[in-house]
Amino acid sequence: MRAALNYSRSRLTKVPDVWLPAETEPRPDWLTRDEFAAVLWHLWRQKRTKHAARLALCQFYTGSRPRTVSNTTRAKRRDGPWLDLDQEIWWRRGDDEQRTRKDRKPHRIPARLMAHLKRWDRLFDWDYVVEHTRYPGRPIGDIEKALTTACEKAGVRRIIPHGIKHTAITLFIRSGGSIEDASEYFSTSPDTIRKTYWHHSPHHMQKQAAAMGSVGRTDTHRNPSKSVQMGKGN
């Protein structure tokens, strides 16, 4: 609301101030790899949620937002995301789409996901990368209900579809990935990676932790003879 009012300020005679609550620290929900595998299995084993399993799998290996994955087509286009299976590139944004603060840069498709995508390409005559069998030619809608049920059956904490993106980035960082590589692959700013995910890295504060091993050791303790000589001089 505040952004809309500020945008229209020049056209309005009076604009009220809109106060926002204090910004809270980001605490994104994420799953371990085993937890996500359990959730994926429960999605896949039910015929009515297989489409949700495919969408979640694509999200996990791309770290993309749910809408980006669901709107991706198998044929090249300029007005939306699409797949280039020959070059193994996932184009998150069409050339004619407007750029926003949430950038969607292309990325290389991991080998494990490529195997699934090529198999689906052979098996299904789909327009979109994932479709529901009852609604051909249409992108997948919200899978939150299916995901919530799968989390309950798997016995893990509930996550929303966007939480799969958090899971992908978190596991990448926990595996030793750098801020720069994470930012480039997941199309997320380095500041966000550093602020929200970097504390999961095995390299986080590595130098500081090593330095703490020598905290309290003064020069006097390291060189006792120097201390004796200084005492005699006084």
N, C-alpha and C positions, 0 to 999 in steps of 0.2 A: 504494500500500500504506500509506504513512504517513497519508494522508487517511482511509482506512478504519479504521485503528487508532485514530486520534484521535477519530473519530466514535463508536467503540465503547468508548472508554476508561472510561466510567461503568459499563459492563456487564462489564468484564474485571477479574480480580483482579491481573493483571500485564501490562503493555504494554511490549514492548521498544522501544528507541529506534531509529529508522530514519534513517540518515545519507544525505543526498543529495550527489552531486558538485557542485562549484562550477558556478554557472550560466554558460553560455557566451553570447557575443554572438550575436544572431540573424543568420543569413546565408541568407535565403530565396533559392532559385533562381528565376529569372525569365527570360523570353525577350523579345527585341525584337519589335516588331510584325511585321516581315518574317519573323522566325524562327517566330513563332506561325502566321502565314499559311501558311508552308511545311508545318508540322506538320499544320495543319487540312486542307490540300490532300491530303496523303498519307492522312489518315483518311477523307476523303470519297471518294477515288477507288476504294477497296476496298468492295465491297458489304457485306462482313461487319463493317465498322467504321463505317458511315455513322451508326449510332446514337451512337457515340463522338464523331463530328464534331459532331453536333447538341448533345450534352451539353457538349462543350468550348466551342462557340460561345456557349451560354447562360452558361456560367461566365465567359467572357471579358467579356461585356457587362454582367454583373451583379456580378462579383467575389464571388460566393457560394461557399460550400463545396460540394464535389461532392454530398454527401448531401442538402443543401437543394435543389439543382436536381433531382436524380433523384427525390426524393419529392414534387415539385410536381405537383399535379393541375390539370386544366383547369377543373374545376367547383369552386365555392366549398365549403369545408368548415371545420370548427372544430378538427379534430385534426391538422392539418398544413398545409404551405405550399400556396398555390394562386394561380392567375392571374386577374386581372380585366382582360380584354382591352378591355372597353368603356371603362374608366377608365385603362387603360394602367398598371396598378400590379401589381407582383409582391409578393405577401404572403408573406414568408419564414417566417412562423410563424402557426399557427392560434390562434384566441382561447383554446382550451382547453389548449393546450400549456404546459407548465411553463417559466417563464423561467429561464435559466441565465446563467452568466457570459459565455458566448458568445451575445450577443444577436443576434436576427435581425429587424431592423426592415424594414418595407415600403419599397420604393423605386420611383421612376418608371422605366418601361421605355424605354430609348433607341429612337429611331426605326428604326435599322437592325435591331435585334433584333425590334421589333414587326412589321416586314415579314415576317420569317421565321416568327414565331409565328402570324400570321394566315394565312399560306400553309399551314403545317402543319395549322392548324385546319380549313382547307377540304379538305385532301387526306386526312387520316387521322382515323379514328374512335377516337382514343386516350383513355384515362382519364388518363394522365400526360402531362406536357408533351413528354417524349421516351420512346419505347418501342422495344424490339428487335422486329423483325418476327416473329421466331420465338417470342417470349414476350409476346403481347399481354396487356394488362391488368396488367402487372407493372412496377414501377420498374426502371430500369437499375441493374445492380450495379457492380462495380469495373471501370474502364476503364484501369487502370494498364498492363496488358500491351499493349493496343492503342496507348496513348500512347507507351510506351517504344519500340515498333517504329517508330512514325511519326517519332519524334525521330531514331532511327538512320538511317532512309531520308532524312530531310531534312538530315542532317549537322549537327544542333545538339545541344547538351548535353541530357542526359536530365532531364526534370522529372516529378514525380508529379502526379496530378490536382490536389492542393491547390496545386501550383505555379502553376496557372492563375490562382488568386485572387491570389497574389503578383504575377504578371505584370500583372494588371489594375490593381492598386493602384499598382505601380511606374510603369507607363506613364502613369497619371493624374497622379501627382506630377511626373513628368518633363515633362509637358505644361503644368505651371504651376498645377495644382490646389492649393487650400489644404488645410491640415490639417483645418479645420472641415468643409469640403465632402466631403473624403475620408472622414472619420469618419462623417458622416451617411449618405452613399450606400452605403458598404461595410459599415456596421454594425460598425465597428472602433473601439476607443477612441482618443481623440486621443493618449494616451501611446504607444500602440503605433505609430500613424502616425508620430509624431515620432521615436521610438527606432529604428524598423525601416526606414522609407522616406524620411524627410524629407531625408536627405543627397543624394537623387537630384534634388531640386527645383532649378530655376534660381534660386530665391529663397533657397536655403540659404546662410546666412552672407553674404548680399549686402552688408549694411551693414559687416560686419567686413572683408570683402575690399576694399571701397572705402576704409575707414579706413586700411588697411595701405599705401595709396598715399602717405600723408603721414607714415608712421612715420619718426622720426629727424629731422624738421624741428622744431627748437626755436624758442622765441620770439626768441632772439638772432639766428638766421638770418633770421627773417621781418622783424625790425626792427633793422638794423645801426646806425642812428643812435642808438637807445636804448642800445646796447652801448657806443658811443663816449662818450656823456654819462656813463654810469655809471663808465667808466674814468677820466675826468677828475676826477670827484668823489672818487675814492679817492686 
